[in-house]
Amino acid sequence: MGFDRLPLRWLFSGAEDVLLSALADAPGEAVEQAREYGILRSILDSTPASVAVLDQQLRYRYVNAAMGRMGGVPPSAFHGRTMAEVLPGIHRSDEVLRMVLDDGRPRALSVTGTTRAPSSFRHRQWNAVYHRLEDDGRVLGLCAISVEVSGLRQHMDDLEKAHQRLALLDTAATRIGTTLSVERTCAELTEFVVPSLADKASVCTLEEESGDAPPPTPGVVRLRITASAGGPDIVRCRGLVGRAGDYFDVPRDSPTRKCLDTGRPWVGNLVTDDVLLKVVRTQFSLEVVRAAEIHSVLVVPLPNKGHPVGVVHLWRAADSAPFTDEDVIVAQDLAARAAVAIDNARQYSLEHAMALELQRALLSEPGSPHPDIEVASRYLPAGHRALVGGDWCDSIALPSGRTLQVMGDVMGHGFTAAVAMSQYRSLLRTLAVSGAPVERILEEADHRVASIGVDRVATCLLALIDPGSGTCTISSAGHPPPVLLHRQARADLVRVPAGPPLGTDLGRHEAVTVPLPPGEVLLLYTDGLVELRRMDIDASLRRLTDLSLDVEGPLEDVLDTVLARLVHGLTEDDVTLLAARLRAA
C-alpha cells in the first residue's frame, strides 16, 4: 500500500517525544531506534537542501524546513497538495516524475521559476534528484532532494552575455570605421545596431556651421542628422527617418542636450508623450513616432577627449522589449568605438582639405616654357590615403632658349609634406636661374635643405631641354627614370644614375644627355604611377614602356591615355605627370 492509499497524514510529524514516552518500558533496542528517528528528523530539518516526500499522485507528504524557506510558505502549506497548487510559478516536468515511479530509475531534473520567497537572482533554478520509495516491493512514492543553483546559473548567464558582447564588439570593429568618411562611418554604426539593438537608429553630429542658416540662439546646440536606419515597418512610416544632412536645434531641457552635457546615456523606457516630445521636438514628429508604435528611446553620447562629437538615438517599437542595463552597456561600447572613427574621419577631412587646397595652390600650372616647347601636366591625389602627398612638378624657362623640367616627391603625406614641397620648389627655382648644370643644381639643393629647416627627404628629377641641340640633359636624386615616347609608338626608359635623395647632404649626383628629336615626348612622373603592391618595380616599369602610345596628338590626350591605361580605381599614392615635346620647325 502506497502513501496515496493512507490517510493524508504528515510524515515525520515530530512525534518522536511521544514515541519515546510510549517506549519507556520497551527493550533498549526499540528506545534506541526511536532516538535514531529523532536524529534523522533533525538532520532533515537542518540541511540546506530541500527534501520532500511525495505519494504516487505527486502530493506532498513531507517537506523539510529548507523546502518551506525555498517556497516562501510554511511546510504545512505543502501537506496533501501538488507543486502546481502550492507554487504555481515553478516549472517542473511531472512526466519525468511518473517515469521514476514506473521504472524505479532515479532521475535528475532542472526546476525553474519563481516562488513567494524574495530572491536577489533574476532567474531561479534548482537541480533536483528524484528516487522511488519502496516498502517490501510496494511502491510508496518519491523522495526528492534539490539544491538551488540560481547563483551559478546567473554567473553563467553573465559570462555568456559578456562573451556575446565581446563578440559583438569584435564584429563592430570590422564593420564600423572602414573608411575615413564621417558620413559612411555614421551609416555603418546605424546599420550595425539595427535590428540587433534597436528598431530604428540615427546618428547626429555636432556642427559649428549649418550652411546659410543663421547660427543657433544662445544656449541652443545645433545637430546634424548624419545617418539613419530602421527596419521595414519603421521606414514605411513617412517622416520618421530624418534625412541625412538635416539640421535641428536642441534646447537645454532636452534629454539629448542632457546627454551631451553630462556625457552619460539617457534611457526613456515606456516614455510618456510629454517626455518624448522633448526628444522629437515637434508635435508632428511625436504623432509619427507613436504611429510607428515606438515606446522606448535610448540616447547615447559619442564620447571624445574633450566633448562628445554627437549622439546616437536608439528606438524600440511594437513588441520589442524596453532597453535593459545590458543594452545600455553595449550601446556605450559601440558608441565609444564609433566616436573614435568619427573623430579620426573629421580630423582627416579637415587636414585633407587644408593640405589639398595648399597643394592645389602650389601646384598651379607649371611655369611657361620657351615657345618652341610644349608642356602638359596632371595631378591625381591618392583616393584612399588619409593625407595628401608632397608631389610637385615645374617648368622653368632659362636663358639661351633652354627649359628646365622638374619633377619631385616629398616623403610622407599631409600638411607638413605640402609645406616642405613648397620649400623644395622655391629652392630649385632659385638655383635654376644660376645656369649651373643640372647635377650641380641637385647637389646644391641637397646641401642647402638643412640650412632652411626642411626635415623631409625628397626625390627629384631635373631634365634640361635644349631645342638648339635637340638634346635633354637629365639628373636624378633617387627618382624613377623618365620615359621617352617615340613617334613609332615605342617607349624607352632613360637610364639615369640615381643619386641620393635631396635632404641627405650626400651629394655625388650625375647627369646623362640623350637626344630629344622634335615630336617625341619626354615623360616625367612620380612613383605613384608605377609602384604597385605585390608587383616587382621592373614589371611595373614594363607596363609603362609597353603602352604603345600615339604621341602625334595633343599632350593632354597623351597624359589622359597614360592614366587610363595604368591607373584603375583608387591609387595607392599620389600620381603626378609632366610631359614635354619640342615643336617641329
Number of C-alpha atoms within 10 A of each C-alpha: 12 15 22 18 10 9 8 15 12 15 14 16 9 13 12 17 12 10 16 18 12 11 15 11 10 11 9 11 9 15 18 13 12 20 16 13 17 19 13 13 16 13 12 19 17 13 13 17 19 24 22 22 23 25 25 19 15 19 22 29 25 23 27 24 21 22 24 18 17 20 21 14 17 16 18 16 14 23 19 21 17 17 16 12 12 18 17 13 15 16 15 16 10 11 9 15 24 17 14 19 23 11 9 17 11 18 15 15 16 15 18 18 14 18 18 14 11 11 12 8 11 10 14 20 22 18 15 19 17 23 19 25 21 15 10 7 8 10 18 21 26 27 20 20 18 22 18 19 16 19 15 12 17 16 12 12 13 13 12 12 13 14 12 13 18 14 12 16 18 11 12 19 15 9 15 23 24 12 18 20 17 23 19 18 24 26 21 21 26 25 21 20 21 19 15 9 19 27 22 27 28 28 28 25 24 18 14 12 14 16 8 6 8 8 14 16 10 7 8 15 19 20 23 22 24 23 27 24 25 22 14 10 13 22 15 12 13 12 13 21 20 16 14 16 14 13 21 16 15 21 20 14 11 17 22 25 23 18 20 24 13 12 17 15 21 20 20 18 16 16 15 11 14 9 12 23 18 19 22 19 15 12 13 12 16 20 15 18 23 14 14 19 16 21 22 22 24 23 28 29 31 30 22 15 9 6 14 21 21 25 26 27 20 25 26 25 22 13 9 15 13 19 20 11 9 13 15 18 14 20 22 20 19 23 21 18 18 22 26 17 22 27 19 18 21 17 15 20 17 12 17 20 16 17 23 20 15 16 23 14 11 17 21 11 15 18 15 14 21 19 11 16 20 17 22 19 22 17 17 17 20 18 14 14 19 18 25 29 27 26 33 29 28 23 26 19 20 18 10 11 15 21 26 23 27 22 25 29 29 24 18 17 19 21 22 17 26 30 18 21 28 19 16 28 19 12 17 18 17 12 16 22 14 11 13 12 16 24 23 19 23 29 22 18 20 24 16 17 21 15 8 10 11 18 14 19 21 26 23 27 29 29 25 23 29 20 21 10 11 13 18 22 20 26 27 30 27 20 25 24 22 24 20 22 26 21 17 12 15 15 22 16 16 16 14 21 17 20 23 23 25 28 23 15 16 13 20 13 21 19 18 16 15 14 14 22 18 18 18 22 24 24 22 25 28 27 20 20 22 23 19 15 8 6 10 11 14 10 13 15 18 14 13 19 18 12 16 14 19 16 20 15 9 11 19 13 14 20 20 13 15 15 17 11 12 14 16 8 10 13 18 18 24 23 23 23 23 25 24 24 23 23 14 10 5
